[in-house]
Amino acid sequence: MRLSFLKLLVGRPKDLDLLRALFKMGLLDAIRLRRHYQETPLGECEASRAGRNLTQLFRELNIS
């Protein structure tokens, strides 16, 4: 699993801050992060948390 996806999955404020910064610096690709989310087998709780964090992050950064 990629570090950026693990940060998304954990979802602490400092993890999401790091992901925001990586997006703003152009070091993180939205398509790749979304693909990791969709392809990684997760339990219901983890999938819900990661999906919520991904949605929040994309909304804040105006990524569709």
DSSP file (Angstrom, degrees, kcal/mol; ACC not computed):
  #  RESIDUE AA STRUCTURE BP1 BP2  ACC     N-H-->O    O-->H-N    N-H-->O    O-->H-N    TCO  KAPPA ALPHA  PHI   PSI    X-CA   Y-CA   Z-CA
    1    1 A M              0   0    0      0, 0.0     2,-0.1     0, 0.0    35,-0.0   0.000 360.0 360.0 360.0 142.0    0.0    0.0    0.0
    2    2 A R     >  -     0   0    0      1,-0.1     4,-2.2    31,-0.1     3,-0.2  -0.454 360.0-122.3 -78.4 149.7    1.3    3.5   -0.8
    3    3 A L  H  > S+     0   0    0      1,-0.2     4,-2.4     2,-0.2     5,-0.2   0.890 111.8  54.7 -57.7 -42.7    2.1    5.9    2.0
    4    4 A S  H  > S+     0   0    0      1,-0.2     4,-1.9     2,-0.2    -1,-0.2   0.887 108.8  48.4 -62.3 -37.3   -0.3    8.5    0.6
    5    5 A F  H  > S+     0   0    0      2,-0.2     4,-2.6    -3,-0.2    -1,-0.2   0.893 109.3  52.6 -69.9 -37.9   -3.2    6.0    0.7
    6    6 A L  H  X S+     0   0    0     -4,-2.2     4,-2.7     2,-0.2     5,-0.2   0.902 108.3  51.2 -62.4 -39.5   -2.2    5.0    4.3
    7    7 A K  H  X S+     0   0    0     -4,-2.4     4,-2.6     1,-0.2     5,-0.2   0.901 110.8  48.9 -62.7 -40.4   -2.4    8.6    5.3
    8    8 A L  H  < S+     0   0    0     -4,-1.9    -2,-0.2    -5,-0.2    -1,-0.2   0.908 112.1  48.8 -63.6 -42.3   -5.8    8.8    3.7
    9    9 A L  H  < S+     0   0    0     -4,-2.6    -2,-0.2     1,-0.2    -1,-0.2   0.911 114.0  43.9 -66.6 -44.2   -7.0    5.7    5.5
   10   10 A V  H  < S-     0   0    0     -4,-2.7    -2,-0.2    -5,-0.2    -1,-0.2   0.955  86.5-172.0 -67.1 -50.0   -5.7    6.9    8.9
   11   11 A G     <  +     0   0    0     -4,-2.6    -3,-0.1    -5,-0.2    -4,-0.1   0.678  16.9 159.6  71.0  21.5   -7.1   10.4    8.3
   12   12 A R    >>  -     0   0    0     -5,-0.2     4,-2.4     1,-0.1     3,-0.6  -0.398  56.5-106.5 -67.5 156.4   -5.7   12.2   11.3
   13   13 A P  H 3> S+     0   0    0      0, 0.0     4,-2.3     0, 0.0     5,-0.2   0.889 122.4  50.7 -52.2 -41.5   -5.7   16.0   10.8
   14   14 A K  H 3> S+     0   0    0      2,-0.2     4,-1.8     1,-0.2     5,-0.1   0.838 109.4  51.6 -68.1 -30.7   -1.9   16.0   10.3
   15   15 A D  H <> S+     0   0    0     -3,-0.6     4,-2.1     2,-0.2    -1,-0.2   0.924 111.8  45.3 -69.0 -44.2   -2.2   13.2    7.7
   16   16 A L  H  X S+     0   0    0     -4,-2.4     4,-2.5     2,-0.2    -2,-0.2   0.858 110.1  55.4 -68.1 -34.4   -4.8   15.1    5.7
   17   17 A D  H  X S+     0   0    0     -4,-2.3     4,-2.3    -5,-0.3    -1,-0.2   0.909 107.7  49.9 -61.4 -41.6   -2.7   18.3    6.0
   18   18 A L  H  X S+     0   0    0     -4,-1.8     4,-2.5     2,-0.2    -2,-0.2   0.928 110.5  49.1 -63.1 -44.6    0.2   16.4    4.5
   19   19 A L  H  X S+     0   0    0     -4,-2.1     4,-2.4     2,-0.2    -2,-0.2   0.902 109.8  52.0 -62.7 -40.9   -2.0   15.1    1.6
   20   20 A R  H  X S+     0   0    0     -4,-2.5     4,-2.6     1,-0.2    -1,-0.2   0.932 111.0  47.9 -58.6 -45.7   -3.3   18.7    1.0
   21   21 A A  H  X S+     0   0    0     -4,-2.3     4,-2.0     1,-0.2    -2,-0.2   0.904 110.3  51.4 -63.9 -41.7    0.3   20.0    0.9
   22   22 A L  H  <>S+     0   0    0     -4,-2.5     5,-2.6     2,-0.2     6,-0.9   0.895 111.5  47.9 -63.9 -39.5    1.4   17.2   -1.5
   23   23 A F  H ><5S+     0   0    0     -4,-2.4     3,-1.4     4,-0.2    -2,-0.2   0.941 111.1  50.2 -63.4 -46.9   -1.5   17.9   -3.8
   24   24 A K  H 3<5S+     0   0    0     -4,-2.6    -2,-0.2     1,-0.3    -1,-0.2   0.818 111.0  49.4 -63.8 -30.5   -0.7   21.7   -3.8
   25   25 A M  T 3<5S-     0   0    0     -4,-2.0    -1,-0.3    -5,-0.2    -2,-0.2   0.487 114.8-117.3 -85.0  -3.5    2.9   21.0   -4.6
   26   26 A G  T < 5S+     0   0    0     -3,-1.4    -3,-0.2    -4,-0.4    -2,-0.1   0.699  83.5 117.8  76.7  19.0    1.9   18.7   -7.5
   27   27 A L      < +     0   0    0     -5,-2.6     2,-0.4    -6,-0.2    -4,-0.2   0.479  63.7  60.1 -96.5  -3.8    3.5   15.7   -5.8
   28   28 A L  S    S-     0   0    0     -6,-0.9     2,-0.5    -5,-0.1    -2,-0.1  -0.991  72.5-144.5-129.6 133.1    0.3   13.6   -5.5
   29   29 A D     >  -     0   0    0     -2,-0.4     4,-2.3     1,-0.1     5,-0.2  -0.846   3.1-152.1-101.9 125.1   -1.9   12.5   -8.3
   30   30 A A  H  > S+     0   0    0     -2,-0.5     4,-2.6     1,-0.2     5,-0.2   0.876  95.9  52.8 -63.5 -39.6   -5.7   12.4   -7.7
   31   31 A I  H  > S+     0   0    0      1,-0.2     4,-2.3     2,-0.2    -1,-0.2   0.923 111.2  46.3 -64.0 -43.7   -6.3    9.7  -10.2
   32   32 A R  H  > S+     0   0    0      2,-0.2     4,-2.3     1,-0.2    -2,-0.2   0.909 112.9  48.9 -66.3 -42.3   -3.7    7.4   -8.7
   33   33 A L  H  X S+     0   0    0     -4,-2.3     4,-2.0     1,-0.2    -2,-0.2   0.916 112.3  48.8 -64.2 -42.4   -4.9    8.0   -5.1
   34   34 A R  H  X S+     0   0    0     -4,-2.6     4,-2.4     1,-0.2    -1,-0.2   0.900 109.9  52.3 -62.6 -40.8   -8.5    7.3   -6.2
   35   35 A R  H  X S+     0   0    0     -4,-2.3     4,-2.3     2,-0.2     5,-0.2   0.906 107.4  51.6 -63.5 -41.9   -7.4    4.2   -7.9
   36   36 A H  H  X S+     0   0    0     -4,-2.3     4,-1.6     1,-0.2    -1,-0.2   0.919 110.6  49.5 -59.6 -42.7   -5.6    3.0   -4.8
   37   37 A Y  H  < S+     0   0    0     -4,-2.0    -2,-0.2     1,-0.2    -1,-0.2   0.928 114.3  44.1 -61.3 -45.5   -8.8    3.6   -2.8
   38   38 A Q  H  < S+     0   0    0     -4,-2.4    -1,-0.2     1,-0.2    -2,-0.2   0.814 119.0  41.4 -71.6 -31.0  -11.0    1.7   -5.3
   39   39 A E  H  < S+     0   0    0     -4,-2.3    -1,-0.2    -5,-0.2    -2,-0.2   0.607  90.5  95.1 -96.5 -13.4   -8.6   -1.3   -5.8
   40   40 A T  S  < S-     0   0    0     -4,-1.6     2,-0.5    -5,-0.2    -4,-0.0  -0.677  77.2-125.4 -84.4 124.9   -7.5   -1.9   -2.2
   41   41 A P        +     0   0    0      0, 0.0     2,-0.3     0, 0.0    -2,-0.1  -0.556  43.1 169.5 -69.7 121.5   -9.5   -4.5   -0.4
   42   42 A L        -     0   0    0     -2,-0.5     2,-0.1    -5,-0.1    -5,-0.0  -0.920  35.6-110.1-131.4 155.1  -10.8   -2.9    2.8
   43   43 A G     >  -     0   0    0     -2,-0.3     4,-2.9     1,-0.1     5,-0.3  -0.313  44.7 -98.2 -73.0 169.5  -13.2   -3.7    5.5
   44   44 A E  H  > S+     0   0    0      1,-0.2     4,-2.2     2,-0.2     5,-0.2   0.901 123.0  47.9 -58.7 -44.3  -16.5   -1.7    5.7
   45   45 A C  H  > S+     0   0    0      2,-0.2     4,-2.4     1,-0.2    -1,-0.2   0.932 114.7  44.8 -64.4 -47.1  -15.2    0.6    8.4
   46   46 A E  H  > S+     0   0    0      1,-0.2     4,-2.9     2,-0.2     5,-0.3   0.910 113.2  50.8 -65.3 -41.8  -11.9    1.3    6.7
   47   47 A A  H  X S+     0   0    0     -4,-2.9     4,-2.4     1,-0.2    -1,-0.2   0.902 111.6  48.3 -62.9 -40.4  -13.6    1.8    3.3
   48   48 A S  H  X S+     0   0    0     -4,-2.2     4,-2.4    -5,-0.3    -2,-0.2   0.930 114.1  45.6 -64.8 -45.9  -16.1    4.3    4.8
   49   49 A R  H  X S+     0   0    0     -4,-2.4     4,-2.4     2,-0.2    -2,-0.2   0.935 115.1  46.4 -64.2 -47.0  -13.4    6.3    6.6
   50   50 A A  H  X S+     0   0    0     -4,-2.9     4,-2.6     1,-0.2    -1,-0.2   0.908 113.4  49.7 -63.4 -41.7  -11.1    6.4    3.5
   51   51 A G  H  X S+     0   0    0     -4,-2.4     4,-2.5    -5,-0.3    -1,-0.2   0.904 111.0  49.1 -63.2 -42.0  -13.9    7.3    1.2
   52   52 A R  H  X S+     0   0    0     -4,-2.4     4,-2.4     2,-0.2    -2,-0.2   0.918 113.6  46.5 -63.5 -43.6  -15.1   10.1    3.6
   53   53 A N  H  X S+     0   0    0     -4,-2.4     4,-2.6     2,-0.2    -2,-0.2   0.893 112.5  50.0 -66.5 -39.7  -11.5   11.5    3.8
   54   54 A L  H  X S+     0   0    0     -4,-2.6     4,-2.7     2,-0.2     5,-0.2   0.928 111.8  47.9 -64.2 -44.9  -11.0   11.3    0.0
   55   55 A T  H  X S+     0   0    0     -4,-2.5     4,-2.4     2,-0.2    -2,-0.2   0.924 113.1  48.1 -61.3 -45.5  -14.3   13.1   -0.6
   56   56 A Q  H  X S+     0   0    0     -4,-2.4     4,-2.5     2,-0.2    -2,-0.2   0.931 113.2  47.6 -60.9 -46.9  -13.4   15.8    1.9
   57   57 A L  H  X S+     0   0    0     -4,-2.6     4,-1.9     1,-0.2    -2,-0.2   0.923 113.8  46.1 -62.2 -46.6   -9.9   16.3    0.5
   58   58 A F  H  <>S+     0   0    0     -4,-2.7     5,-2.9     1,-0.2     4,-0.4   0.878 112.2  51.6 -66.6 -37.2  -11.1   16.5   -3.1
   59   59 A R  H ><5S+     0   0    0     -4,-2.4     3,-1.1    -5,-0.2    -2,-0.2   0.937 110.6  48.0 -64.0 -46.1  -13.9   18.9   -2.2
   60   60 A E  H 3<5S+     0   0    0     -4,-2.5    -1,-0.2     1,-0.2    -2,-0.2   0.851 117.9  41.1 -62.7 -34.7  -11.5   21.2   -0.4
   61   61 A L  T 3<5S-     0   0    0     -4,-1.9    -1,-0.2    -5,-0.2    -2,-0.2   0.320 110.7-119.0 -98.2   7.9   -9.1   21.2   -3.3
   62   62 A N  T < 5 +     0   0    0     -3,-1.1     2,-0.5    -4,-0.4    -3,-0.2   0.906  59.7 152.8  53.6  47.0  -11.8   21.4   -6.0
   63   63 A I      <       0   0    0     -5,-2.9    -1,-0.2    -6,-0.1    -2,-0.1  -0.916 360.0 360.0-105.6 130.2  -10.7   18.1   -7.5
   64   64 A S              0   0    0     -2,-0.5    -1,-0.1    -5,-0.0    -5,-0.1   0.444 360.0 360.0-103.1 360.0  -13.5   16.2   -9.3
